[in-house]
C-alpha cells in the first residue's frame, strides 16, 4: 500500500491545468484576406490579427505568427514587423531607415532568383499580458522606404493563409 502526502490543494478553476510550465489552453486565428501593400507607403498595416483570453493573469502567452507574403514587381522586397497587444507594441520595429542593417525580411533585386515569388516567414515571442480579459494581437508590417515594390499578403487566389496562434503557459 502507498501513502500520498499533499502539502497544498488548489481548486480546479474551470477545469484548467495550472501546474507551472504546462499548457493551459491554445487558440488561433487564420486570415486568407488578400492584401496588397502598395508602393509609396511606409505606414504600418495589419497583416494578421487574432483575439485570445487568458484564464490566469499570471500566465505567459506564447505568440506564434506565420505570414504568407510575396512580391510580383521589380525591385527589392523589404519590410519590418512588430506585434501589438491592443494598441501597445510588445515588440518594436527594428529598422525604418532603409539602411538594410536590421531589416527583418529582405530579398535582392530582380537579377536574383529570389524575386517575384511567394514566401512564408514565422515570428514567435513570449508575452506577459497580466490579464484575464480578451486581448487582440495585431501582427503588422511596414516598408522602410517608399521605393520598394508592392507586398502581397495571402495572395494566391484565396489558397494562401497567414496564421496567429496563442499558447497560454501556466506560471
C-alpha positions as CSV (number, residue, x, y, z in Angstrom):
1,X,0.0,0.0,0.0
2,X,1.2,3.5,-0.8
3,X,0.8,6.8,1.0
4,X,0.2,10.1,-0.8
5,X,1.2,13.2,1.1
6,X,0.0,16.6,-0.2
7,X,1.2,19.9,1.1
8,X,-1.4,22.0,-0.6
9,X,-4.6,21.6,-2.7
10,X,-5.8,24.3,-5.0
11,X,-9.3,24.3,-6.5
12,X,-9.6,23.4,-10.2
13,X,-10.9,26.7,-11.7
14,X,-12.8,25.9,-14.8
15,X,-11.0,22.6,-15.4
16,X,-7.8,24.4,-16.4
17,X,-4.3,22.9,-15.8
18,X,-2.4,25.2,-13.6
19,X,0.9,23.4,-13.0
20,X,3.8,25.8,-13.7
21,X,5.2,25.3,-17.2
22,X,2.2,23.4,-18.6
23,X,-0.2,24.5,-21.4
24,X,-3.4,25.9,-20.1
25,X,-5.1,26.5,-23.5
26,X,-4.4,27.1,-27.1
27,X,-6.2,29.4,-29.5
28,X,-5.6,30.6,-33.1
29,X,-6.9,32.8,-35.9
30,X,-6.3,32.5,-39.6
31,X,-6.5,35.1,-42.4
32,X,-6.9,34.4,-46.1
33,X,-7.8,38.1,-46.8
34,X,-5.7,39.2,-49.8
35,X,-3.8,42.4,-49.0
36,X,-1.8,44.5,-51.4
37,X,0.5,46.9,-49.6
38,X,1.2,49.4,-52.4
39,X,4.3,51.3,-53.2
40,X,4.6,54.8,-51.9
41,X,3.6,53.9,-48.4
42,X,5.7,53.3,-45.3
43,X,2.7,53.1,-42.9
44,X,2.2,50.1,-40.6
45,X,-0.5,47.7,-41.9
46,X,-2.0,44.8,-40.0
47,X,-1.2,41.5,-41.8
48,X,-2.9,39.1,-39.4
49,X,-4.9,39.6,-36.2
50,X,-6.4,37.4,-33.5
51,X,-8.0,37.6,-30.1
52,X,-7.2,35.5,-27.0
53,X,-8.5,35.4,-23.4
54,X,-6.0,34.1,-20.8
55,X,-7.5,32.0,-18.0
56,X,-4.9,33.3,-15.4
57,X,-3.4,36.7,-15.0
58,X,-0.1,35.2,-14.1
59,X,0.3,33.2,-17.3
60,X,2.7,33.8,-20.1
61,X,1.3,33.8,-23.7
62,X,3.4,32.3,-26.4
63,X,2.5,34.0,-29.7
64,X,3.4,32.3,-33.0
65,X,2.8,34.0,-36.3
66,X,3.1,32.5,-39.8
67,X,2.9,35.1,-42.5
68,X,2.4,34.3,-46.2
69,X,3.8,37.2,-48.4
70,X,5.3,37.9,-51.8
71,X,6.0,40.4,-54.5
72,X,5.5,40.4,-58.2
73,X,7.2,43.7,-59.3
74,X,10.7,44.6,-60.0
75,X,12.8,45.8,-57.1
76,X,14.0,44.7,-53.7
77,X,11.4,43.2,-51.3
78,X,11.9,44.6,-47.8
79,X,9.8,45.1,-44.7
80,X,9.9,45.3,-41.0
81,X,7.4,43.9,-38.4
82,X,6.0,44.5,-35.0
83,X,3.4,42.9,-32.7
84,X,0.8,44.9,-30.9
85,X,-1.2,43.8,-27.9
86,X,-4.3,46.1,-28.3
87,X,-2.6,49.4,-29.2
88,X,0.6,48.7,-27.3
89,X,3.7,47.5,-29.2
90,X,5.1,44.4,-27.4
91,X,7.9,44.2,-30.0
92,X,9.4,47.2,-31.7
93,X,10.3,47.6,-35.4
94,X,14.0,47.0,-35.9
95,X,14.7,49.5,-38.8
96,X,12.8,52.1,-40.8
97,X,15.8,54.0,-42.1
98,X,16.3,51.9,-45.4
99,X,19.9,51.1,-44.4
100,X,19.2,47.4,-44.6
101,X,21.2,46.7,-41.5
102,X,18.3,45.4,-39.4
103,X,15.6,44.6,-41.9
104,X,13.5,41.7,-40.9
105,X,12.8,40.4,-44.4
106,X,14.9,41.5,-47.3
107,X,15.2,39.9,-50.8
108,X,17.5,41.1,-53.5
109,X,16.6,42.9,-56.7
110,X,15.2,41.1,-59.7
111,X,18.5,39.8,-61.0
112,X,18.3,37.3,-58.2
113,X,16.2,34.1,-58.4
114,X,14.5,35.1,-55.1
115,X,12.5,37.9,-56.6
116,X,8.9,37.6,-57.9
117,X,7.7,34.8,-55.6
118,X,5.7,33.9,-52.5
119,X,7.2,33.0,-49.2
120,X,6.4,32.2,-45.6
121,X,8.1,33.6,-42.6
122,X,7.5,32.9,-38.9
123,X,7.7,35.1,-35.8
124,X,7.5,33.9,-32.2
125,X,7.6,35.6,-28.8
126,X,6.5,35.2,-25.2
127,X,4.2,37.9,-23.8
128,X,3.3,38.7,-20.2
129,X,-0.1,40.3,-20.6
130,X,-1.1,40.1,-16.8
131,X,-4.8,40.0,-17.6
132,X,-7.8,37.6,-17.9
133,X,-9.7,39.9,-20.3
134,X,-9.7,39.4,-24.1
135,X,-6.6,40.6,-25.9
136,X,-6.4,41.4,-29.5
137,X,-2.9,40.9,-31.1
138,X,-2.1,42.5,-34.4
139,X,1.0,41.5,-36.4
140,X,1.9,44.5,-38.6
141,X,4.4,45.1,-41.3
142,X,5.9,48.3,-42.8
143,X,8.3,49.2,-45.6
144,X,11.5,51.1,-44.6
145,X,11.2,53.3,-47.8
146,X,8.6,54.1,-50.4
147,X,10.7,52.9,-53.3
148,X,10.2,49.1,-52.7
149,X,7.7,47.1,-54.7
150,X,4.2,46.0,-53.7
151,X,4.0,43.4,-50.9
152,X,1.3,40.8,-51.3
153,X,-0.2,39.1,-48.2
154,X,-2.1,35.9,-48.7
155,X,-2.0,36.5,-52.5
156,X,-2.6,33.1,-54.1
157,X,-6.2,33.2,-55.3
158,X,-7.5,32.5,-51.8
159,X,-5.3,29.4,-51.2
160,X,-2.6,31.2,-49.1
161,X,-3.3,31.9,-45.4
162,X,-1.5,33.6,-42.6
163,X,-2.0,32.4,-39.0
164,X,-1.5,33.6,-35.4
165,X,-1.5,31.0,-32.6
166,X,-1.7,31.6,-28.9
167,X,-0.5,29.1,-26.2
168,X,-1.1,30.1,-22.6
169,X,1.6,28.7,-20.3
170,X,0.9,28.5,-16.5
171,X,3.4,30.0,-14.2
